[in-house]
Amino acid sequence: MFAIVKTGGKQYRVEPGLRLRVEKLEAEPGSEVTLPVLLLGGEKAAVGAPVVEGAKVVAEVLGHGKGKKVTISRFKAKVQYRRKKGHRQPYTEILIKEIQG
């Protein structure tokens, strides 16, 4: 059985036992979070409008972190204009425990 869930403006295909990095969630490590189910797949498929009624995905928060650094450079020729900036996107790592529905 698998499900399509939405969190942080993105959609993910999940199965029980899957470790996943999603946009940062306001939850403590070790706590459980529930994610809304957009589509439920397997033997009997169910499509939500917008979510599947009575279905949910339970996940455990493993920890928080920051992704790899992305460097942004700006350059304009002949005017000595150079800017360098970096960004590290925060994430939450979760473990999918079960799919109910």
All heavy atoms as an XYZ file, in Angstrom:
776
protein
N       0.846     -1.177      0.000
C       0.000      0.000      0.000
C       0.892      1.241      0.000
O       1.904      1.281      0.680
C      -0.904     -0.017      1.228
C      -1.750      1.226      1.371
S      -2.799      1.200      2.809
C      -4.288      0.614      2.079
N       0.497      2.240     -0.779
C       1.235      3.490     -0.801
C       0.240      4.644     -0.755
O      -0.968      4.449     -0.920
C       2.130      3.591     -2.043
C       1.385      3.798     -3.328
C       1.140      5.078     -3.797
C       0.932      2.718     -4.063
C       0.450      5.281     -4.981
C       0.248      2.907     -5.248
C       0.004      4.198     -5.701
N       0.761      5.828     -0.511
C      -0.088      7.011     -0.451
C       0.681      8.202     -1.016
O       1.910      8.232     -0.995
C      -0.515      7.298      0.976
N      -0.048      9.179     -1.517
C       0.513     10.453     -1.923
C       0.097     11.461     -0.869
O      -1.094     11.654     -0.626
C      -0.015     10.896     -3.314
C       0.228      9.835     -4.373
C       0.603     12.238     -3.707
C       1.667      9.607     -4.725
N       1.086     12.087     -0.205
C       0.808     13.061      0.850
C       1.321     14.425      0.432
O       2.191     14.538     -0.434
C       1.435     12.648      2.197
C       0.858     11.343      2.690
C       2.929     12.554      2.098
N       0.791     15.455      1.075
C       1.214     16.819      0.782
C       1.713     17.460      2.068
O       1.033     17.445      3.085
C       0.045     17.623      0.222
C       0.420     19.035     -0.142
C      -0.751     19.763     -0.761
C      -0.346     21.163     -1.137
N      -1.462     21.897     -1.750
N       2.923     18.024      1.993
C       3.478     18.762      3.117
C       4.505     19.757      2.587
O       5.271     19.444      1.678
C       4.122     17.827      4.171
O       4.675     18.620      5.213
C       5.191     16.951      3.594
N       4.482     20.951      3.111
C       5.436     21.974      2.706
C       5.280     22.422      1.268
O       6.242     22.836      0.642
N       4.059     22.324      0.712
C       3.833     22.736     -0.659
C       4.282     21.732     -1.697
O       4.225     22.010     -2.891
N       4.714     20.554     -1.269
C       5.164     19.517     -2.192
C       4.380     18.233     -1.938
O       3.807     18.055     -0.869
C       6.657     19.253     -2.014
C       7.524     20.459     -2.312
C       8.974     20.135     -2.041
C       9.845     21.330     -2.265
N       9.685     22.348     -1.238
N       4.384     17.342     -2.913
C       3.710     16.060     -2.780
C       4.746     14.941     -2.826
O       5.702     15.006     -3.592
C       2.688     15.870     -3.902
C       1.579     16.887     -3.855
C       0.609     16.760     -5.003
O       0.698     15.831     -5.801
N      -0.318     17.693     -5.087
N       4.540     13.918     -1.984
C       5.483     12.812     -1.878
C       4.729     11.489     -1.947
O       3.640     11.353     -1.401
C       6.247     12.867     -0.542
C       7.043     14.131     -0.335
C       6.499     15.215      0.340
C       8.342     14.234     -0.802
C       7.233     16.373      0.544
C       9.079     15.384     -0.606
C       8.520     16.447      0.065
O       9.251     17.591      0.255
N       5.349     10.491     -2.588
C       4.823      9.124     -2.596
C       5.491      8.404     -1.428
O       6.718      8.301     -1.383
C       5.162      8.432     -3.914
C       4.590      7.035     -4.023
C       5.068      6.390     -5.324
N       4.340      5.199     -5.636
C       4.678      3.979     -5.218
N       5.751      3.814     -4.475
N       3.949      2.928     -5.551
N       4.690      7.877     -0.500
C       5.244      7.270      0.709
C       4.730      5.850      0.883
O       3.647      5.497      0.421
C       4.910      8.109      1.963
C       5.528      9.483      1.881
C       3.416      8.234      2.189
N       5.540      5.055      1.565
C       5.210      3.693      1.956
C       5.690      3.507      3.388
O       6.603      4.211      3.828
C       5.914      2.689      1.044
C       5.465      2.734     -0.394
C       6.260      1.793     -1.280
O       7.341      1.328     -0.850
O       5.806      1.535     -2.398
N       5.135      2.560      4.142
C       5.616      2.320      5.497
C       7.098      1.954      5.509
O       7.579      1.203      4.667
C       4.758      1.152      5.985
C       3.511      1.252      5.172
C       3.955      1.755      3.830
N       7.844      2.536      6.455
C       9.275      2.274      6.588
C      10.158      3.220      5.809
O      11.382      3.117      5.877
N       9.589      4.161      5.068
C      10.358      5.091      4.243
C      10.859      6.264      5.077
O      10.117      6.842      5.859
C       9.481      5.613      3.097
C      10.126      6.591      2.131
C      11.148      5.868      1.264
C       9.068      7.239      1.269
N      12.157      6.602      4.928
C      12.733      7.802      5.552
C      12.689      8.909      4.517
O      13.064      8.701      3.360
C      14.164      7.552      5.985
C      14.278      6.568      7.117
C      15.725      6.229      7.372
N      16.416      7.330      7.989
C      16.916      7.317      9.211
N      16.803      6.230      9.937
N      17.533      8.360      9.698
N      12.253     10.098      4.934
C      11.981     11.167      3.988
C      12.400     12.501      4.579
O      12.222     12.738      5.774
C      10.474     11.164      3.711
C       9.898     11.995      2.605
C      10.445     11.534      1.262
C       8.393     11.869      2.607
N      12.980     13.374      3.735
C      13.314     14.736      4.147
C      12.281     15.679      3.548
O      12.145     15.754      2.334
C      14.706     15.131      3.662
C      15.805     14.475      4.443
C      17.152     14.994      4.020
N      18.188     14.424      4.860
C      19.462     14.703      4.733
N      19.871     15.533      3.789
N      20.347     14.163      5.538
N      11.559     16.387      4.412
C      10.515     17.311      3.974
C      10.850     18.713      4.474
O      11.784     18.896      5.272
C       9.125     16.871      4.494
C       8.749     15.513      3.944
C       9.076     16.849      6.016
N      10.098     19.712      4.017
C      10.277     21.075      4.515
C      10.116     21.074      6.034
O       9.363     20.267      6.580
C       9.231     21.999      3.891
C       9.404     22.216      2.412
C      10.612     23.056      2.061
O      10.950     23.995      2.807
O      11.236     22.753      1.035
N      10.783     21.988      6.700
C      10.828     21.996      8.157
C       9.432     22.043      8.773
O       8.602     22.865      8.406
C      11.643     23.187      8.652
C      11.869     23.144     10.140
C      12.808     24.214     10.607
C      12.991     24.093     12.106
N      13.778     25.163     12.641
N       9.186     21.116      9.721
C       7.937     21.043     10.466
C       8.182     21.508     11.892
O       9.264     21.290     12.444
C       7.408     19.604     10.492
C       7.111     18.950      9.150
C       6.784     17.481      9.347
C       5.972     19.656      8.460
N       7.183     22.126     12.481
C       7.290     22.565     13.874
C       6.889     21.406     14.782
O       5.783     21.356     15.314
C       6.383     23.785     14.111
C       6.789     25.005     13.330
C       8.197     25.500     13.671
O       8.605     25.403     14.852
O       8.876     25.966     12.751
N       7.792     20.451     14.951
C       7.559     19.286     15.793
C       8.880     18.868     16.418
O       9.938     19.025     15.817
C       6.980     18.143     14.975
N       8.804     18.356     17.627
C       9.993     17.916     18.350
C      10.452     16.545     17.844
O       9.610     15.716     17.467
C       9.697     17.818     19.853
C       9.386     19.149     20.502
C      10.574     20.093     20.489
O      11.707     19.618     20.705
O      10.366     21.288     20.258
N      11.759     16.281     17.831
C      12.236     14.944     17.467
C      11.672     13.892     18.420
O      11.603     14.096     19.631
C      13.753     15.055     17.605
C      14.034     16.501     17.409
C      12.861     17.225     18.007
N      11.215     12.788     17.867
C      10.608     11.727     18.658
C       9.089     11.792     18.683
O       8.433     10.824     19.044
N       8.512     12.924     18.304
C       7.055     13.053     18.295
C       6.489     12.508     16.987
O       7.217     12.247     16.041
C       6.644     14.512     18.483
O       7.069     15.287     17.388
N       5.171     12.333     16.961
C       4.507     11.833     15.772
C       3.711     12.946     15.115
O       3.141     13.796     15.791
C       3.580     10.664     16.111
C       4.317      9.406     16.484
C       3.398      8.209     16.594
O       2.163      8.397     16.628
O       3.915      7.091     16.655
N       3.683     12.942     13.785
C       2.891     13.894     13.021
C       1.989     13.111     12.070
O       2.312     11.995     11.678
C       3.778     14.877     12.211
C       4.569     15.764     13.131
C       4.696     14.139     11.271
N       0.834     13.698     11.736
C      -0.058     13.087     10.767
C      -0.084     13.961      9.526
O      -0.096     15.185      9.613
C      -1.484     12.927     11.322
O      -1.983     14.214     11.679
C      -1.488     12.028     12.541
N      -0.065     13.330      8.375
C      -0.039     14.028      7.096
C      -1.320     13.734      6.329
O      -1.804     12.602      6.348
C       1.173     13.576      6.278
C       2.536     13.734      6.953
C       3.614     13.065      6.127
C       2.860     15.189      7.159
N      -1.882     14.744      5.634
C      -3.099     14.502      4.854
C      -2.802     13.676      3.603
O      -1.769     13.834      2.975
C      -3.567     15.914      4.487
C      -2.326     16.735      4.523
C      -1.449     16.135      5.577
N      -3.736     12.796      3.256
C      -3.566     11.882      2.128
C      -4.358     12.399      0.927
O      -5.564     12.614      1.014
C      -4.041     10.460      2.508
C      -3.936      9.528      1.319
C      -3.241      9.930      3.672
N      -3.675     12.614     -0.193
C      -4.334     13.059     -1.417
C      -4.791     11.882     -2.264
O      -5.804     11.956     -2.952
C      -3.389     13.931     -2.242
C      -2.844     15.181     -1.546
C      -1.887     15.900     -2.465
C      -3.956     16.087     -1.114
N      -4.020     10.786     -2.243
C      -4.347      9.602     -3.028
C      -3.882      8.380     -2.256
O      -2.803      8.391     -1.661
C      -3.635      9.651     -4.381
C      -3.925      8.513     -5.344
C      -4.141      9.086     -6.724
C      -2.802      7.513     -5.370
N      -4.704      7.349     -2.250
C      -4.390      6.107     -1.560
C      -4.316      5.020     -2.620
O      -5.263      4.834     -3.387
C      -5.486      5.807     -0.542
C      -5.189      4.875      0.602
C      -3.995      5.371      1.400
C      -6.382      4.760      1.518
N      -3.191      4.321     -2.709
C      -3.017      3.310     -3.747
C      -2.807      1.942     -3.162
O      -2.522      1.784     -1.979
N      -2.920      0.951     -3.989
C      -2.760     -0.435     -3.570
C      -3.808     -1.278     -4.262
O      -4.136     -1.068     -5.431
N      -4.382     -2.256     -3.526
C      -5.431     -3.099     -4.096
C      -6.671     -2.283     -4.430
O      -7.303     -2.466     -5.459
C      -5.790     -4.220     -3.117
C      -4.650     -5.153     -2.816
C      -5.005     -6.134     -1.725
O      -6.178     -6.210     -1.329
O      -4.078     -6.827     -1.268
N      -7.025     -1.382     -3.537
C      -8.207     -0.545     -3.728
C      -7.757      0.914     -3.701
O      -7.358      1.432     -2.658
C      -9.214     -0.816     -2.613
C     -10.509     -0.067     -2.763
C     -11.445     -0.407     -1.624
C     -12.687      0.436     -1.698
N     -13.544      0.234     -0.526
N      -7.782      1.566     -4.841
C      -7.320      2.956     -4.934
C      -8.436      3.918     -4.552
O      -9.606      3.660     -4.794
C      -6.837      3.260     -6.340
N      -8.040      5.044     -3.938
C      -8.992      6.086     -3.571
C      -8.352      7.431     -3.861
O      -7.218      7.691     -3.465
C      -9.362      5.977     -2.098
N      -9.087      8.277     -4.567
C      -8.602      9.610     -4.907
C      -9.410     10.610     -4.106
O     -10.637     10.551     -4.064
C      -8.748      9.892     -6.417
C      -8.268     11.290     -6.750
C      -7.980      8.861     -7.215
N      -8.715     11.553     -3.460
C      -9.391     12.546     -2.645
C      -9.779     13.771     -3.430
O      -9.283     14.031     -4.515
N     -10.709     14.532     -2.832
C     -11.135     15.781     -3.444
C     -11.325     16.829     -2.362
O     -12.437     17.048     -1.940
C     -12.428     15.575     -4.227
N     -10.316     17.465     -1.817
C      -8.900     17.352     -2.127
C      -8.172     16.267     -1.331
O      -7.095     15.844     -1.730
C      -8.350     18.725     -1.750
C      -9.207     19.157     -0.621
C     -10.589     18.612     -0.951
N      -8.739     15.808     -0.185
C      -8.075     14.750      0.586
C      -9.014     13.563      0.715
O     -10.237     13.689      0.611
C      -7.648     15.247      1.997
C      -6.585     16.309      1.903
C      -8.825     15.742      2.803
N      -8.433     12.393      0.972
C      -9.215     11.169      1.167
C      -9.774     11.188      2.584
O      -9.024     11.322      3.554
C      -8.344      9.915      0.931
C      -9.149      8.654      1.177
C      -7.757      9.926     -0.459
N     -11.097     11.086      2.699
C     -11.745     11.109      4.011
C     -11.386      9.870      4.826
O     -11.423      8.751      4.307
C     -13.270     11.188      3.847
C     -13.752     12.475      3.231
C     -13.429     13.697      4.075
O     -13.481     13.604      5.311
O     -13.095     14.735      3.488
N     -11.012     10.062      6.075
C     -10.703      8.954      6.968
C      -9.326      8.349      6.795
O      -8.974      7.414      7.501
N      -8.536      8.849      5.874
C      -7.195      8.308      5.650
C      -6.158      9.281      6.193
O      -6.324     10.493      6.104
C      -6.957      8.075      4.169
N      -5.102      8.721      6.764
C      -4.003      9.559      7.237
C      -2.723      8.743      7.266
O      -2.747      7.512      7.307
C      -4.297     10.155      8.607
C      -4.423      9.147      9.727
C      -4.717      9.842     11.042
C      -4.877      8.825     12.163
N      -5.085      9.465     13.453
N      -1.611      9.459      7.229
C      -0.296      8.841      7.309
C       0.328      9.284      8.624
O       0.382     10.484      8.918
C       0.589      9.255      6.112
C       2.012      8.788      6.306
C       0.025      8.700      4.828
N       0.774      8.334      9.418
C       1.424      8.626     10.693
C       2.929      8.498     10.499
O       3.419      7.493     10.006
C       0.943      7.667     11.802
C       1.640      7.965     13.110
C      -0.570      7.758     11.958
N       3.651      9.559     10.884
C       5.109      9.585     10.721
C       5.762     10.034     12.017
O       5.199     10.830     12.762
C       5.496     10.521      9.589
N       6.962      9.528     12.258
C       7.745      9.917     13.440
C       8.835     10.889     13.003
O       9.514     10.665     12.001
C       8.383      8.688     14.077
C       9.239      9.020     15.277
C       9.980      7.806     15.825
O       9.743      6.690     15.338
O      10.798      7.999     16.730
N       9.001     11.968     13.766
C      10.032     12.957     13.474
C      11.362     12.437     14.011
O      11.495     12.167     15.203
C       9.687     14.322     14.101
C      10.808     15.316     13.876
C       8.385     14.854     13.540
N      12.340     12.272     13.112
C      13.652     11.775     13.512
C      14.594     12.907     13.902
O      15.438     12.740     14.782
C      14.273     10.953     12.382
C      13.484      9.717     11.949
C      14.161      9.057     10.771
C      13.342      8.749     13.104
N      14.485     14.049     13.235
C      15.370     15.166     13.553
C      15.238     16.285     12.540
O      14.512     16.190     11.556
N      15.959     17.361     12.828
C      15.984     18.528     11.961
C      17.407     18.767     11.478
O      18.361     18.339     12.111
C      15.497     19.778     12.705
C      14.121     19.638     13.284
N      12.987     19.624     12.504
C      13.689     19.485     14.567
C      11.929     19.487     13.272
N      12.330     19.390     14.528
N      17.539     19.471     10.377
C      18.869     19.779      9.867
C      18.802     20.824      8.778
O      17.755     21.412      8.509
N      19.961     21.046      8.149
C      20.056     21.971      7.032
C      20.655     21.238      5.848
O      21.547     20.413      6.001
C      20.959     23.166      7.382
C      20.341     24.154      8.343
C      21.264     25.330      8.498
C      20.667     26.376      9.409
N      21.558     27.542      9.533
N      20.178     21.559      4.664
C      20.656     20.932      3.441
C      22.008     21.477      3.027
O      22.627     22.291      3.716
N      22.475     21.029      1.867
C      23.755     21.496      1.348
C      23.645     22.966      0.957
O      22.582     23.443      0.589
C      24.155     20.665      0.127
C      24.472     19.220      0.465
C      24.877     18.459     -0.754
C      26.294     18.823     -1.111
N      26.837     17.979     -2.204
N      24.777     23.664      1.016
C      24.789     25.076      0.690
C      24.650     25.293     -0.813
O      25.293     24.625     -1.612
C      26.073     25.746      1.177
C      26.104     27.246      0.896
C      27.294     27.918      1.509
C      26.944     28.347      2.908
N      27.904     29.293      3.463
N      23.789     26.246     -1.156
C      23.608     26.672     -2.535
C      24.211     28.061     -2.635
O      23.886     28.949     -1.846
C      22.114     26.714     -2.924
C      21.939     27.217     -4.338
C      21.499     25.341     -2.757
N      25.115     28.268     -3.586
C      25.791     29.552     -3.753
C      25.163     30.322     -4.896
O      24.992     29.785     -5.996
C      27.284     29.342     -4.028
O      27.827     28.511     -3.006
C      28.025     30.656     -4.039
N      24.838     31.575     -4.633
C      24.259     32.456     -5.640
C      25.274     33.542     -5.944
O      25.764     34.215     -5.030
C      22.947     33.089     -5.144
C      21.905     32.016     -4.824
C      22.383     34.058     -6.153
C      21.820     31.678     -3.387
N      25.640     33.713     -7.226
C      26.599     34.740     -7.627
C      25.945     35.680     -8.627
O      25.229     35.240     -9.527
C      27.828     34.110     -8.267
O      28.493     33.284     -7.346
N      26.222     36.967     -8.476
C      25.758     37.963     -9.437
C      26.974     38.707     -9.964
O      27.881     39.029     -9.194
C      24.807     38.953     -8.770
C      23.520     38.330     -8.320
C      22.618     39.357     -7.715
N      21.392     38.728     -7.237
C      20.427     39.394     -6.656
N      20.527     40.692     -6.473
N      19.352     38.772     -6.250
N      26.967     38.976    -11.250
C      28.121     39.610    -11.882
C      27.647     40.497    -13.018
O      26.784     40.108    -13.798
C      29.057     38.527    -12.435
C      30.170     39.053    -13.277
C      31.311     39.579    -12.700
C      30.085     39.027    -14.654
C      32.341     40.064    -13.474
C      31.109     39.506    -15.450
C      32.240     40.037    -14.848
N      28.184     41.707    -13.068
C      27.943     42.598    -14.198
C      29.293     43.022    -14.741
O      30.154     43.493    -13.988
C      27.144     43.829    -13.769
C      25.705     43.508    -13.420
C      24.904     44.751    -13.167
C      23.486     44.382    -12.811
N      22.676     45.562    -12.501
N      29.465     42.871    -16.029
C      30.747     43.176    -16.669
C      31.007     44.682    -16.699
O      30.088     45.485    -16.802
C      30.763     42.620    -18.090
N      32.261     45.040    -16.590
C      32.768     46.407    -16.776
C      32.367     47.413    -15.707
O      32.689     48.585    -15.838
C      32.343     46.958    -18.148
C      32.813     46.119    -19.307
C      32.275     46.641    -20.612
C      32.501     45.612    -21.682
N      31.661     45.819    -22.831
N      31.659     47.007    -14.662
C      31.287     47.975    -13.622
C      31.723     47.525    -12.223
O      31.298     48.098    -11.225
C      29.761     48.260    -13.627
C      29.356     49.000    -14.866
C      28.968     46.982    -13.462
N      32.571     46.494    -12.151
C      33.093     45.983    -10.883
C      31.967     45.579     -9.905
O      32.046     45.844     -8.715
C      34.014     47.026    -10.219
C      35.243     47.376    -11.028
C      36.165     46.185    -11.213
O      36.447     45.465    -10.269
N      36.624     45.983    -12.435
N      30.898     44.964    -10.414
C      29.782     44.536     -9.582
C      29.834     43.031     -9.406
O      29.721     42.277    -10.377
C      28.449     44.940    -10.231
C      27.235     44.527     -9.439
C      26.796     45.289     -8.367
C      26.520     43.379     -9.763
C      25.676     44.918     -7.642
C      25.408     42.997     -9.047
C      24.978     43.769     -7.982
O      23.878     43.396     -7.255
N      30.059     42.595     -8.163
C      30.075     41.169     -7.844
C      29.423     40.976     -6.488
O      29.769     41.662     -5.527
C      31.511     40.643     -7.793
C      32.193     40.620     -9.139
C      33.662     40.301     -8.983
N      34.333     40.310    -10.265
C      34.810     41.394    -10.842
N      34.686     42.583    -10.253
N      35.408     41.319    -12.008
N      28.491     40.011     -6.392
C      27.850     39.677     -5.128
C      27.838     38.158     -4.993
O      27.573     37.440     -5.953
C      26.411     40.188     -5.080
C      26.257     41.681     -5.142
C      26.731     42.335     -3.844
N      26.554     43.761     -3.883
C      27.472     44.630     -4.273
N      28.636     44.194     -4.710
N      27.243     45.913     -4.251
N      28.105     37.682     -3.806
C      28.091     36.245     -3.546
C      27.251     36.015     -2.295
O      27.444     36.684     -1.278
C      29.508     35.732     -3.340
C      29.588     34.235     -3.179
C      31.031     33.790     -3.087
C      31.104     32.305     -2.844
N      32.484     31.855     -2.696
N      26.310     35.098     -2.394
C      25.410     34.829     -1.288
C      25.166     33.332     -1.208
O      25.164     32.650     -2.235
C      24.085     35.564     -1.533
C      23.151     35.609     -0.374
C      21.956     36.491     -0.695
C      21.062     36.612      0.511
N      19.899     37.459      0.244
N      24.955     32.805     -0.022
C      24.693     31.380      0.153
C      23.389     31.142      0.892
O      22.862     32.028      1.557
N      22.854     29.922      0.745
C      21.602     29.558      1.403
C      21.628     28.073      1.742
O      22.072     27.253      0.937
C      20.412     29.852      0.480
C      19.105     29.397      1.048
N      18.471     30.076      2.060
C      18.323     28.335      0.752
C      17.348     29.449      2.361
N      17.242     28.381      1.578
N      21.153     27.736      2.945
C      20.985     26.338      3.352
C      19.543     26.150      3.780
O      19.100     26.759      4.756
C      21.935     25.991      4.491
C      23.392     25.993      4.054
C      24.303     25.631      5.181
N      24.116     24.231      5.554
C      24.658     23.698      6.649
N      25.394     24.433      7.459
N      24.462     22.436      6.934
N      18.804     25.326      3.064
C      17.386     25.119      3.334
C      17.204     24.187      4.530
O      17.744     23.085      4.556
C      16.708     24.520      2.099
C      15.215     24.374      2.209
C      14.496     25.706      2.210
O      15.008     26.695      1.711
N      13.317     25.729      2.770
N      16.416     24.597      5.550
C      16.158     23.695      6.678
C      15.188     22.578      6.278
O      14.326     22.763      5.424
C      15.533     24.620      7.726
C      14.990     25.759      6.967
C      15.826     25.908      5.739
N      15.370     21.404      6.896
C      14.499     20.272      6.611
C      14.192     19.513      7.890
O      14.836     19.706      8.925
C      15.135     19.327      5.576
C      16.366     18.610      6.057
C      16.290     17.435      6.798
C      17.637     19.095      5.771
C      17.426     16.778      7.244
C      18.774     18.453      6.206
C      18.657     17.290      6.942
O      19.785     16.657      7.383
N      13.193     18.643      7.820
C      12.846     17.719      8.892
C      12.884     16.318      8.301
O      12.292     16.064      7.259
C      11.441     18.013      9.441
O      11.418     19.333      9.975
C      11.062     17.037     10.535
N      13.577     15.424      8.961
C      13.626     14.038      8.512
C      12.569     13.239      9.268
O      12.500     13.296     10.497
C      15.013     13.435      8.752
C      15.172     12.095      8.100
C      16.603     11.641      8.011
O      17.500     12.376      8.456
O      16.834     10.555      7.484
N      11.732     12.538      8.511
C      10.645     11.765      9.121
C      10.734     10.304      8.675
O      11.321      9.989      7.649
C       9.253     12.350      8.768
C       9.028     12.349      7.259
C       9.069     13.738      9.337
C       7.624     12.777      6.852
N      10.136      9.428      9.486
C      10.026      8.004      9.188
C       8.544      7.668      9.115
O       7.803      7.911     10.071
C      10.707      7.171     10.280
C      10.524      5.671     10.196
C      11.252      5.119      8.967
C      11.023      4.992     11.448
N       8.111      7.138      7.985
C       6.698      6.776      7.800
C       6.435      5.497      8.572
O       7.038      4.455      8.288
C       6.358      6.600      6.305
C       6.750      7.829      5.504
C       4.889      6.257      6.122
C       6.062      9.102      5.903
N       5.541      5.562      9.563
C       5.249      4.401     10.389
C       4.096      3.565      9.824
O       4.206      2.356      9.699
C       4.924      4.828     11.815
C       6.104      5.456     12.521
C       5.802      5.694     13.948
C       6.737      4.809     14.722
N       6.542      4.836     16.140
N       2.970      4.232      9.510
C       1.832      3.478      9.001
C       0.932      4.364      8.158
O       0.938      5.582      8.288
C       1.027      2.834     10.138
C       0.392      3.832     11.087
C      -0.436      3.156     12.163
O      -1.101      2.147     11.849
O      -0.419      3.647     13.288
N       0.162      3.705      7.312
C      -0.833      4.365      6.476
C      -2.199      3.818      6.907
O      -2.420      2.618      6.836
C      -0.589      4.097      4.982
C       0.770      4.647      4.569
C      -1.692      4.712      4.139
C       1.191      4.284      3.171
N      -3.062      4.698      7.374
C      -4.390      4.303      7.835
C      -5.428      4.732      6.817
O      -5.398      5.854      6.347
C      -4.704      4.914      9.191
C      -3.741      4.502     10.277
C      -3.980      5.249     11.568
O      -4.785      6.152     11.627
N      -3.256      4.858     12.592
N      -6.348      3.846      6.499
C      -7.405      4.237      5.579
C      -7.783      3.089      4.798
O      -8.256      2.683      3.944
